[in-house]
Structure formats: C-alpha cells, structure tokens
Amino acid sequence: MKEVILIMFTLACVRPFTEGYHEYSHKRCLIATMTLAYFIILISKNSNLNNISTILLNIVNIFSIYHQSPIINTYMNITKESLIRRNKTIAVLNSIILSIISVILIKYEIYSNIITWTLTMNVCLMFNLRESKEE
C-alpha cells in the first residue's frame, strides 16, 4: 500500500505538468494507472539500482522532461505560452527534487527504485503520444 501511495504522489508531482498520453475516459485512466503502478512495483522489487544507475536514470528523466514537456495534445490543449513555460518549470523542478529524494533514499532501495522508475515511466508516456494526421 505504501508503494502505491508513493507512486501516486510522484505522479501527482510531475504528471500534470508534463502531459503526454491520456486515456479517453476516467475508467480507462484508472485501469491504465493501476496497471502502471503494478508494473512499477514489479520492476522496483526486481531491479537492483545502485547509486550510479539511479543518478543516471534520473539525469535522463530530467533531461527528457526539460526538452519535451509539456506535451501539447488534443485532450489537454495548452495554448498560452506563459502556461507552457510555467508547466515546464514546475515539471523540471519537481523531477529534480524527486530525483534528489530518490538518491537520498538509496538505502531504502524499494522507495528509491519506485521514485526513479515512476519518473522513468512518466517520461516513457510523454513519448507515447500518437497523433493521427489526416491530409
């Protein structure tokens, strides 16, 4: 239960500001989120990330969030430039803070892994946007 709360907290800190993949309904979103949480816990319990790998993954996550967020799509359309800059800043700052926390918690391996893998999955979902382009 603590693991799911940590995943939801991590997602709540970053996901609203990075945007990316969205489901069409609340029911599908809930199912997708719970499936994602299950996979994050499974990966976290079965991976042995050391300090170096945790730091490297978090650097890649921060880099990706900095260069790609927020993802503009038809479901969560953001058009104001000031809001786009604000969301990017918040996403990057929150991911830096969470990355630092994951490094600090490295002796509590499961919690460090959960934060790191949740940020990584969030980044993956940023690149999972498929727009149909009809011409």
Buried (B, 14 or more C-beta within 10 A) or exposed (E): EEBBEBBBBBBEBBBBBBBBBBEEEEEEEEEBBEEBBEEBBEBBEEEEBEEEEBBEBBEEBBEBBBEBBBBEBEEEEBEEEEEBEBBBEBBBBBBBEBBEBBBEBBEEBBBBBBBBBBBBBBBBBBEEBEEEEEE
